Amino acid sequence: MNTLILNVTGMRCMGCVNSVKNLVSALPGVASVEVDLASGRVEISHDPARADLPAIRQAIESGGFQVA
Amino acid sequence: MNTLILNVTGMRCMGCVNSVKNLVSALPGVASVEVDLASGRVEISHDPARADLPAIRQAIESGGFQVA
């Protein structure tokens, strides 16, 4: 497992946090997702052979959030 | 185009509203999505032959929101 740390903007409440968690967790190869609302820091533990950055970015952006 | 009106729970702020709008709008056959945060009312104009309720429900639930 690798750890990917992203800065995600557009999250305003715990509903948004939950949304990002759900969208990323649904990807194959993602083991865990931790989100800090205040900083926008999203830490993703994943198998890089199965879940790559473009797929993770697309999942986050599908919910209207942005990866900085 | 048909209009589908759903009651969606779990939205707490305009970020959540934006998330639901993005997730549903991305489906083929969806023409427009209007969301009222206070009531949870989501009004979806869609082609029922291309976007059916199970697909719409799945898109909303992928973001961690619930269709009542």
Backbone of each chain as nested JSON, in Angstrom:
{
  "chains": [
    {"id": "A", "residues": [
      {"number": 1, "name": "MET", "atoms": {"N": [0.834, -1.204, 0.0], "CA": [0.0, 0.0, 0.0], "C": [0.871, 1.257, 0.0]}},
      {"number": 2, "name": "ASN", "atoms": {"N": [0.493, 2.22, -0.805], "CA": [1.127, 3.54, -0.791], "C": [0.192, 4.534, -0.113]}},
      {"number": 3, "name": "THR", "atoms": {"N": [0.761, 5.632, 0.307], "CA": [-0.062, 6.697, 0.866], "C": [0.039, 7.925, -0.03]}},
      {"number": 4, "name": "LEU", "atoms": {"N": [-1.118, 8.411, -0.433], "CA": [-1.184, 9.599, -1.278], "C": [-1.824, 10.712, -0.456]}},
      {"number": 5, "name": "ILE", "atoms": {"N": [-1.175, 11.877, -0.436], "CA": [-1.726, 13.008, 0.315], "C": [-2.092, 14.113, -0.665]}},
      {"number": 6, "name": "LEU", "atoms": {"N": [-3.364, 14.488, -0.673], "CA": [-3.865, 15.5, -1.602], "C": [-4.425, 16.685, -0.837]}},
      {"number": 7, "name": "ASN", "atoms": {"N": [-4.43, 17.838, -1.48], "CA": [-5.096, 19.017, -0.933], "C": [-6.384, 19.229, -1.736]}},
      {"number": 8, "name": "VAL", "atoms": {"N": [-7.506, 19.01, -1.084], "CA": [-8.804, 19.082, -1.764], "C": [-9.552, 20.333, -1.307]}},
      {"number": 9, "name": "THR", "atoms": {"N": [-10.04, 21.095, -2.266], "CA": [-10.817, 22.298, -1.936], "C": [-12.288, 22.071, -2.284]}},
      {"number": 10, "name": "GLY", "atoms": {"N": [-13.146, 22.887, -1.648], "CA": [-14.578, 22.806, -1.923], "C": [-15.358, 22.107, -0.828]}},
      {"number": 11, "name": "MET", "atoms": {"N": [-14.658, 21.514, 0.154], "CA": [-15.352, 20.853, 1.26], "C": [-15.663, 21.903, 2.326]}},
      {"number": 12, "name": "ARG", "atoms": {"N": [-16.942, 21.958, 2.73], "CA": [-17.355, 22.995, 3.679], "C": [-17.917, 22.448, 4.981]}},
      {"number": 13, "name": "CYS", "atoms": {"N": [-18.268, 21.165, 5.008], "CA": [-18.895, 20.619, 6.221], "C": [-18.631, 19.123, 6.269]}},
      {"number": 14, "name": "MET", "atoms": {"N": [-19.134, 18.466, 7.321], "CA": [-18.89, 17.034, 7.446], "C": [-19.644, 16.234, 6.382]}},
      {"number": 15, "name": "GLY", "atoms": {"N": [-20.685, 16.82, 5.812], "CA": [-21.368, 16.168, 4.691], "C": [-20.449, 16.071, 3.487]}},
      {"number": 16, "name": "CYS", "atoms": {"N": [-19.707, 17.14, 3.226], "CA": [-18.726, 17.149, 2.131], "C": [-17.608, 16.139, 2.403]}},
      {"number": 17, "name": "VAL", "atoms": {"N": [-17.151, 16.106, 3.642], "CA": [-16.099, 15.153, 4.027], "C": [-16.578, 13.729, 3.756]}},
      {"number": 18, "name": "ASN", "atoms": {"N": [-17.799, 13.461, 4.17], "CA": [-18.392, 12.146, 3.965], "C": [-18.505, 11.82, 2.479]}},
      {"number": 19, "name": "SER", "atoms": {"N": [-18.848, 12.831, 1.695], "CA": [-18.976, 12.639, 0.252], "C": [-17.636, 12.249, -0.368]}},
      {"number": 20, "name": "VAL", "atoms": {"N": [-16.586, 12.971, -0.032], "CA": [-15.255, 12.658, -0.581], "C": [-14.814, 11.26, -0.133]}},
      {"number": 21, "name": "LYS", "atoms": {"N": [-15.045, 10.963, 1.14], "CA": [-14.673, 9.631, 1.647], "C": [-15.369, 8.527, 0.862]}},
      {"number": 22, "name": "ASN", "atoms": {"N": [-16.672, 8.692, 0.649], "CA": [-17.445, 7.679, -0.073], "C": [-16.973, 7.524, -1.509]}},
      {"number": 23, "name": "LEU", "atoms": {"N": [-16.745, 8.65, -2.184], "CA": [-16.37, 8.599, -3.604], "C": [-15.02, 7.909, -3.788]}},
      {"number": 24, "name": "VAL", "atoms": {"N": [-14.061, 8.232, -2.928], "CA": [-12.72, 7.65, -3.083], "C": [-12.688, 6.205, -2.587]}},
      {"number": 25, "name": "SER", "atoms": {"N": [-13.391, 5.946, -1.488], "CA": [-13.399, 4.583, -0.936], "C": [-13.99, 3.569, -1.904]}},
      {"number": 26, "name": "ALA", "atoms": {"N": [-14.859, 4.027, -2.79], "CA": [-15.516, 3.116, -3.731], "C": [-14.578, 2.632, -4.829]}},
      {"number": 27, "name": "LEU", "atoms": {"N": [-13.433, 3.282, -4.981], "CA": [-12.502, 2.875, -6.042], "C": [-11.827, 1.559, -5.678]}},
      {"number": 28, "name": "PRO", "atoms": {"N": [-11.644, 0.666, -6.665], "CA": [-10.879, -0.546, -6.39], "C": [-9.439, -0.185, -6.033]}},
      {"number": 29, "name": "GLY", "atoms": {"N": [-8.905, -0.851, -5.035], "CA": [-7.504, -0.621, -4.657], "C": [-7.312, 0.424, -3.581]}},
      {"number": 30, "name": "VAL", "atoms": {"N": [-8.398, 1.047, -3.126], "CA": [-8.285, 2.03, -2.047], "C": [-8.594, 1.341, -0.719]}},
      {"number": 31, "name": "ALA", "atoms": {"N": [-7.636, 1.44, 0.218], "CA": [-7.792, 0.756, 1.506], "C": [-8.402, 1.665, 2.557]}},
      {"number": 32, "name": "SER", "atoms": {"N": [-8.018, 2.945, 2.575], "CA": [-8.578, 3.856, 3.568], "C": [-8.463, 5.293, 3.087]}},
      {"number": 33, "name": "VAL", "atoms": {"N": [-9.359, 6.133, 3.59], "CA": [-9.381, 7.549, 3.236], "C": [-9.59, 8.349, 4.518]}},
      {"number": 34, "name": "GLU", "atoms": {"N": [-8.668, 9.267, 4.817], "CA": [-8.835, 10.155, 5.967], "C": [-8.886, 11.583, 5.462]}},
      {"number": 35, "name": "VAL", "atoms": {"N": [-9.848, 12.333, 5.977], "CA": [-10.047, 13.702, 5.503], "C": [-10.021, 14.668, 6.684]}},
      {"number": 36, "name": "ASP", "atoms": {"N": [-9.26, 15.744, 6.551], "CA": [-9.295, 16.828, 7.543], "C": [-9.999, 18.022, 6.91]}},
      {"number": 37, "name": "LEU", "atoms": {"N": [-11.166, 18.331, 7.45], "CA": [-11.995, 19.392, 6.853], "C": [-11.299, 20.747, 6.889]}},
      {"number": 38, "name": "ALA", "atoms": {"N": [-10.687, 21.083, 8.025], "CA": [-10.12, 22.424, 8.196], "C": [-9.017, 22.708, 7.177]}},
      {"number": 39, "name": "SER", "atoms": {"N": [-8.165, 21.733, 6.949], "CA": [-7.02, 21.956, 6.06], "C": [-7.267, 21.484, 4.634]}},
      {"number": 40, "name": "GLY", "atoms": {"N": [-8.253, 20.631, 4.431], "CA": [-8.494, 20.041, 3.118], "C": [-7.566, 18.879, 2.804]}},
      {"number": 41, "name": "ARG", "atoms": {"N": [-6.82, 18.45, 3.808], "CA": [-5.852, 17.362, 3.599], "C": [-6.572, 16.014, 3.525]}},
      {"number": 42, "name": "VAL", "atoms": {"N": [-6.33, 15.293, 2.43], "CA": [-6.941, 13.975, 2.241], "C": [-5.822, 12.952, 2.101]}},
      {"number": 43, "name": "GLU", "atoms": {"N": [-5.822, 11.982, 2.986], "CA": [-4.764, 10.961, 3.0], "C": [-5.366, 9.628, 2.578]}},
      {"number": 44, "name": "ILE", "atoms": {"N": [-4.821, 9.083, 1.49], "CA": [-5.409, 7.891, 0.874], "C": [-4.396, 6.763, 0.872]}},
      {"number": 45, "name": "SER", "atoms": {"N": [-4.741, 5.684, 1.521], "CA": [-3.91, 4.482, 1.49], "C": [-4.432, 3.599, 0.36]}},
      {"number": 46, "name": "HIS", "atoms": {"N": [-3.567, 3.274, -0.585], "CA": [-4.044, 2.593, -1.795], "C": [-2.973, 1.723, -2.434]}},
      {"number": 47, "name": "ASP", "atoms": {"N": [-3.42, 0.797, -3.236], "CA": [-2.554, -0.019, -4.075], "C": [-2.367, 0.741, -5.395]}},
      {"number": 48, "name": "PRO", "atoms": {"N": [-1.162, 1.279, -5.647], "CA": [-0.973, 2.134, -6.826], "C": [-1.161, 1.399, -8.155]}},
      {"number": 49, "name": "ALA", "atoms": {"N": [-1.1, 0.079, -8.125], "CA": [-1.313, -0.679, -9.365], "C": [-2.797, -0.718, -9.729]}},
      {"number": 50, "name": "ARG", "atoms": {"N": [-3.658, -0.468, -8.746], "CA": [-5.097, -0.569, -8.997], "C": [-5.796, 0.783, -8.948]}},
      {"number": 51, "name": "ALA", "atoms": {"N": [-5.31, 1.689, -8.108], "CA": [-5.935, 3.019, -8.005], "C": [-4.855, 4.07, -8.228]}},
      {"number": 52, "name": "ASP", "atoms": {"N": [-4.854, 4.694, -9.395], "CA": [-3.831, 5.705, -9.679], "C": [-4.392, 7.112, -9.477]}},
      {"number": 53, "name": "LEU", "atoms": {"N": [-3.518, 8.093, -9.533], "CA": [-3.919, 9.472, -9.258], "C": [-5.031, 9.969, -10.186]}},
      {"number": 54, "name": "PRO", "atoms": {"N": [-4.96, 9.704, -11.496], "CA": [-6.065, 10.186, -12.351], "C": [-7.429, 9.636, -11.928]}},
      {"number": 55, "name": "ALA", "atoms": {"N": [-7.487, 8.371, -11.537], "CA": [-8.766, 7.78, -11.12], "C": [-9.25, 8.415, -9.822]}},
      {"number": 56, "name": "ILE", "atoms": {"N": [-8.312, 8.644, -8.898], "CA": [-8.671, 9.246, -7.61], "C": [-9.127, 10.687, -7.822]}},
      {"number": 57, "name": "ARG", "atoms": {"N": [-8.393, 11.407, -8.651], "CA": [-8.769, 12.798, -8.956], "C": [-10.166, 12.862, -9.582]}},
      {"number": 58, "name": "GLN", "atoms": {"N": [-10.423, 11.951, -10.508], "CA": [-11.72, 11.951, -11.19], "C": [-12.865, 11.671, -10.215]}},
      {"number": 59, "name": "ALA", "atoms": {"N": [-12.626, 10.753, -9.273], "CA": [-13.665, 10.434, -8.286], "C": [-13.975, 11.657, -7.432]}},
      {"number": 60, "name": "ILE", "atoms": {"N": [-12.938, 12.371, -7.011], "CA": [-13.14, 13.566, -6.173], "C": [-13.849, 14.653, -6.969]}},
      {"number": 61, "name": "GLU", "atoms": {"N": [-13.423, 14.836, -8.211], "CA": [-14.001, 15.893, -9.028], "C": [-15.439, 15.571, -9.461]}},
      {"number": 62, "name": "SER", "atoms": {"N": [-15.787, 14.276, -9.477], "CA": [-17.163, 13.904, -9.837], "C": [-18.154, 14.441, -8.809]}},
      {"number": 63, "name": "GLY", "atoms": {"N": [-17.677, 14.712, -7.603], "CA": [-18.524, 15.274, -6.563], "C": [-18.462, 16.787, -6.497]}},
      {"number": 64, "name": "GLY", "atoms": {"N": [-17.771, 17.404, -7.458], "CA": [-17.7, 18.864, -7.496], "C": [-16.606, 19.459, -6.622]}},
      {"number": 65, "name": "PHE", "atoms": {"N": [-15.722, 18.61, -6.103], "CA": [-14.596, 19.095, -5.314], "C": [-13.373, 19.186, -6.231]}},
      {"number": 66, "name": "GLN", "atoms": {"N": [-12.361, 19.95, -5.774], "CA": [-11.185, 20.156, -6.618], "C": [-9.942, 19.63, -5.923]}},
      {"number": 67, "name": "VAL", "atoms": {"N": [-9.046, 19.045, -6.738], "CA": [-7.744, 18.611, -6.234], "C": [-6.727, 19.682, -6.604]}},
      {"number": 68, "name": "ALA", "atoms": {"N": [-6.14, 20.291, -5.582], "CA": [-5.222, 21.418, -5.833], "C": [-3.862, 20.901, -6.315]}}
    ]},
    {"id": "B", "residues": [
      {"number": 1, "name": "MET", "atoms": {"N": [-38.652, 14.697, -22.049], "CA": [-38.051, 14.781, -20.716], "C": [-39.11, 14.57, -19.636]}},
      {"number": 2, "name": "ASN", "atoms": {"N": [-38.763, 13.778, -18.622], "CA": [-39.606, 13.614, -17.442], "C": [-38.991, 14.382, -16.281]}},
      {"number": 3, "name": "THR", "atoms": {"N": [-39.806, 14.643, -15.271], "CA": [-39.272, 15.267, -14.063], "C": [-39.431, 14.305, -12.901]}},
      {"number": 4, "name": "LEU", "atoms": {"N": [-38.321, 14.062, -12.228], "CA": [-38.304, 13.178, -11.064], "C": [-38.017, 14.037, -9.839]}},
      {"number": 5, "name": "ILE", "atoms": {"N": [-38.856, 13.872, -8.802], "CA": [-38.639, 14.635, -7.574], "C": [-38.295, 13.675, -6.448]}},
      {"number": 6, "name": "LEU", "atoms": {"N": [-37.131, 13.871, -5.859], "CA": [-36.654, 12.987, -4.798], "C": [-36.444, 13.775, -3.518]}},
      {"number": 7, "name": "ASN", "atoms": {"N": [-36.519, 13.061, -2.391], "CA": [-36.167, 13.649, -1.106], "C": [-34.813, 13.064, -0.693]}},
      {"number": 8, "name": "VAL", "atoms": {"N": [-33.797, 13.916, -0.679], "CA": [-32.432, 13.452, -0.406], "C": [-31.995, 13.952, 0.968]}},
      {"number": 9, "name": "THR", "atoms": {"N": [-31.483, 13.055, 1.776], "CA": [-30.994, 13.441, 3.106], "C": [-29.469, 13.355, 3.137]}},
      {"number": 10, "name": "GLY", "atoms": {"N": [-28.893, 14.076, 4.095], "CA": [-27.433, 14.055, 4.271], "C": [-26.746, 15.302, 3.748]}},
      {"number": 11, "name": "MET", "atoms": {"N": [-27.505, 16.172, 3.066], "CA": [-26.91, 17.422, 2.566], "C": [-26.96, 18.471, 3.677]}},
      {"number": 12, "name": "ARG", "atoms": {"N": [-25.809, 19.082, 3.963], "CA": [-25.753, 20.018, 5.094], "C": [-25.335, 21.424, 4.682]}},
      {"number": 13, "name": "CYS", "atoms": {"N": [-24.791, 21.577, 3.497], "CA": [-24.286, 22.903, 3.103], "C": [-24.305, 22.989, 1.573]}},
      {"number": 14, "name": "MET", "atoms": {"N": [-23.905, 24.142, 1.041], "CA": [-23.918, 24.308, -0.404], "C": [-22.86, 23.433, -1.092]}},
      {"number": 15, "name": "GLY", "atoms": {"N": [-21.838, 23.012, -0.338], "CA": [-20.87, 22.064, -0.904], "C": [-21.536, 20.724, -1.18]}},
      {"number": 16, "name": "CYS", "atoms": {"N": [-22.393, 20.299, -0.253], "CA": [-23.151, 19.051, -0.446], "C": [-24.108, 19.185, -1.625]}},
      {"number": 17, "name": "VAL", "atoms": {"N": [-24.772, 20.323, -1.715], "CA": [-25.703, 20.574, -2.825], "C": [-24.952, 20.47, -4.147]}},
      {"number": 18, "name": "ASN", "atoms": {"N": [-23.794, 21.096, -4.191], "CA": [-22.967, 21.071, -5.393], "C": [-22.535, 19.648, -5.733]}},
      {"number": 19, "name": "SER", "atoms": {"N": [-22.235, 18.883, -4.699], "CA": [-21.819, 17.493, -4.9], "C": [-22.943, 16.677, -5.541]}},
      {"number": 20, "name": "VAL", "atoms": {"N": [-24.146, 16.786, -4.998], "CA": [-25.289, 16.043, -5.556], "C": [-25.561, 16.491, -6.993]}},
      {"number": 21, "name": "LYS", "atoms": {"N": [-25.514, 17.795, -7.218], "CA": [-25.734, 18.299, -8.581], "C": [-24.73, 17.715, -9.561]}},
      {"number": 22, "name": "ASN", "atoms": {"N": [-23.462, 17.706, -9.18], "CA": [-22.418, 17.181, -10.062], "C": [-22.596, 15.696, -10.332]}},
      {"number": 23, "name": "LEU", "atoms": {"N": [-22.883, 14.936, -9.277], "CA": [-22.996, 13.481, -9.425], "C": [-24.157, 13.112, -10.341]}},
      {"number": 24, "name": "VAL", "atoms": {"N": [-25.288, 13.783, -10.18], "CA": [-26.463, 13.436, -10.989], "C": [-26.332, 13.998, -12.408]}},
      {"number": 25, "name": "SER", "atoms": {"N": [-25.804, 15.207, -12.515], "CA": [-25.665, 15.824, -13.841], "C": [-24.753, 15.028, -14.76]}},
      {"number": 26, "name": "ALA", "atoms": {"N": [-23.825, 14.28, -14.168], "CA": [-22.868, 13.519, -14.98], "C": [-23.504, 12.304, -15.652]}},
      {"number": 27, "name": "LEU", "atoms": {"N": [-24.705, 11.921, -15.224], "CA": [-25.36, 10.748, -15.82], "C": [-25.86, 11.071, -17.217]}},
      {"number": 28, "name": "PRO", "atoms": {"N": [-25.719, 10.126, -18.153], "CA": [-26.304, 10.331, -19.471], "C": [-27.82, 10.425, -19.36]}},
      {"number": 29, "name": "GLY", "atoms": {"N": [-28.401, 11.344, -20.073], "CA": [-29.855, 11.469, -20.089], "C": [-30.413, 12.443, -19.072]}},
      {"number": 30, "name": "VAL", "atoms": {"N": [-29.537, 13.03, -18.254], "CA": [-30.002, 14.027, -17.28], "C": [-29.828, 15.421, -17.87]}},
      {"number": 31, "name": "ALA", "atoms": {"N": [-30.929, 16.179, -17.912], "CA": [-30.89, 17.51, -18.524], "C": [-30.636, 18.606, -17.5]}},
      {"number": 32, "name": "SER", "atoms": {"N": [-31.232, 18.473, -16.314], "CA": [-31.012, 19.5, -15.296], "C": [-31.276, 18.928, -13.915]}},
      {"number": 33, "name": "VAL", "atoms": {"N": [-30.635, 19.526, -12.915], "CA": [-30.795, 19.105, -11.52], "C": [-30.937, 20.358, -10.669]}},
      {"number": 34, "name": "GLU", "atoms": {"N": [-32.043, 20.432, -9.92], "CA": [-32.225, 21.549, -8.99], "C": [-32.342, 20.988, -7.588]}},
      {"number": 35, "name": "VAL", "atoms": {"N": [-31.632, 21.617, -6.663], "CA": [-31.586, 21.116, -5.29], "C": [-31.976, 22.22, -4.318]}},
      {"number": 36, "name": "ASP", "atoms": {"N": [-32.872, 21.889, -3.4], "CA": [-33.193, 22.82, -2.305], "C": [-32.607, 22.245, -1.017]}},
      {"number": 37, "name": "LEU", "atoms": {"N": [-31.617, 22.954, -0.484], "CA": [-30.892, 22.446, 0.686], "C": [-31.804, 22.297, 1.893]}},
      {"number": 38, "name": "ALA", "atoms": {"N": [-32.64, 23.282, 2.144], "CA": [-33.453, 23.286, 3.364], "C": [-34.398, 22.084, 3.432]}},
      {"number": 39, "name": "SER", "atoms": {"N": [-35.018, 21.761, 2.311], "CA": [-36.011, 20.683, 2.305], "C": [-35.448, 19.345, 1.838]}},
      {"number": 40, "name": "GLY", "atoms": {"N": [-34.302, 19.365, 1.17], "CA": [-33.74, 18.144, 0.607], "C": [-34.386, 17.75, -0.711]}},
      {"number": 41, "name": "ARG", "atoms": {"N": [-35.215, 18.634, -1.238], "CA": [-35.934, 18.336, -2.481], "C": [-34.99, 18.45, -3.676]}},
      {"number": 42, "name": "VAL", "atoms": {"N": [-34.918, 17.379, -4.466], "CA": [-34.068, 17.361, -5.66], "C": [-34.957, 17.096, -6.864]}},
      {"number": 43, "name": "GLU", "atoms": {"N": [-34.951, 18.022, -7.803], "CA": [-35.805, 17.919, -8.987], "C": [-34.919, 17.675, -10.202]}},
      {"number": 44, "name": "ILE", "atoms": {"N": [-35.17, 16.545, -10.865], "CA": [-34.296, 16.099, -11.942], "C": [-35.077, 15.982, -13.236]}},
      {"number": 45, "name": "SER", "atoms": {"N": [-34.677, 16.749, -14.226], "CA": [-35.267, 16.637, -15.547], "C": [-34.414, 15.664, -16.356]}},
      {"number": 46, "name": "HIS", "atoms": {"N": [-35.049, 14.604, -16.859], "CA": [-34.259, 13.532, -17.47], "C": [-35.033, 12.783, -18.542]}},
      {"number": 47, "name": "ASP", "atoms": {"N": [-34.288, 12.11, -19.374], "CA": [-34.851, 11.197, -20.364], "C": [-34.942, 9.823, -19.694]}},
      {"number": 48, "name": "PRO", "atoms": {"N": [-36.155, 9.342, -19.389], "CA": [-36.285, 8.104, -18.62], "C": [-35.742, 6.872, -19.34]}},
      {"number": 49, "name": "ALA", "atoms": {"N": [-35.588, 6.955, -20.641], "CA": [-35.031, 5.814, -21.38], "C": [-33.522, 5.704, -21.167]}},
      {"number": 50, "name": "ARG", "atoms": {"N": [-32.893, 6.81, -20.758], "CA": [-31.434, 6.801, -20.599], "C": [-30.993, 6.894, -19.142]}},
      {"number": 51, "name": "ALA", "atoms": {"N": [-31.763, 7.579, -18.314], "CA": [-31.414, 7.712, -16.898], "C": [-32.595, 7.258, -16.071]}},
      {"number": 52, "name": "ASP", "atoms": {"N": [-32.486, 6.077, -15.453], "CA": [-33.608, 5.572, -14.659], "C": [-33.334, 5.793, -13.173]}},
      {"number": 53, "name": "LEU", "atoms": {"N": [-34.337, 5.535, -12.347], "CA": [-34.23, 5.797, -10.916], "C": [-33.072, 5.039, -10.262]}},
      {"number": 54, "name": "PRO", "atoms": {"N": [-32.863, 3.747, -10.573], "CA": [-31.742, 3.068, -9.917], "C": [-30.391, 3.735, -10.207]}},
      {"number": 55, "name": "ALA", "atoms": {"N": [-30.192, 4.197, -11.438], "CA": [-28.929, 4.857, -11.776], "C": [-28.794, 6.178, -11.032]}},
      {"number": 56, "name": "ILE", "atoms": {"N": [-29.898, 6.919, -10.95], "CA": [-29.876, 8.209, -10.261], "C": [-29.636, 8.005, -8.767]}},
      {"number": 57, "name": "ARG", "atoms": {"N": [-30.319, 7.033, -8.204], "CA": [-30.14, 6.718, -6.785], "C": [-28.691, 6.328, -6.495]}},
      {"number": 58, "name": "GLN", "atoms": {"N": [-28.128, 5.501, -7.358], "CA": [-26.756, 5.047, -7.157], "C": [-25.767, 6.219, -7.199]}},
      {"number": 59, "name": "ALA", "atoms": {"N": [-26.003, 7.16, -8.126], "CA": [-25.115, 8.323, -8.226], "C": [-25.176, 9.146, -6.949]}},
      {"number": 60, "name": "ILE", "atoms": {"N": [-26.37, 9.351, -6.42], "CA": [-26.523, 10.139, -5.19], "C": [-25.871, 9.42, -4.011]}},
      {"number": 61, "name": "GLU", "atoms": {"N": [-26.106, 8.109, -3.932], "CA": [-25.566, 7.344, -2.806], "C": [-24.052, 7.179, -2.897]}},
      {"number": 62, "name": "SER", "atoms": {"N": [-23.495, 7.288, -4.096], "CA": [-22.031, 7.19, -4.241], "C": [-21.348, 8.336, -3.508]}},
      {"number": 63, "name": "GLY", "atoms": {"N": [-22.069, 9.433, -3.291], "CA": [-21.521, 10.566, -2.567], "C": [-21.857, 10.539, -1.083]}},
      {"number": 64, "name": "GLY", "atoms": {"N": [-22.448, 9.442, -0.623], "CA": [-22.749, 9.316, 0.795], "C": [-24.064, 9.953, 1.202]}},
      {"number": 65, "name": "PHE", "atoms": {"N": [-24.881, 10.365, 0.225], "CA": [-26.196, 10.923, 0.538], "C": [-27.244, 9.811, 0.399]}},
      {"number": 66, "name": "GLN", "atoms": {"N": [-28.433, 10.053, 0.954], "CA": [-29.45, 9.019, 0.937], "C": [-30.697, 9.506, 0.211]}},
      {"number": 67, "name": "VAL", "atoms": {"N": [-31.313, 8.595, -0.534], "CA": [-32.593, 8.888, -1.179], "C": [-33.696, 8.292, -0.302]}},
      {"number": 68, "name": "ALA", "atoms": {"N": [-34.562, 9.164, 0.205], "CA": [-35.607, 8.698, 1.146], "C": [-36.735, 8.022, 0.391]}}
    ]}
  ]
}
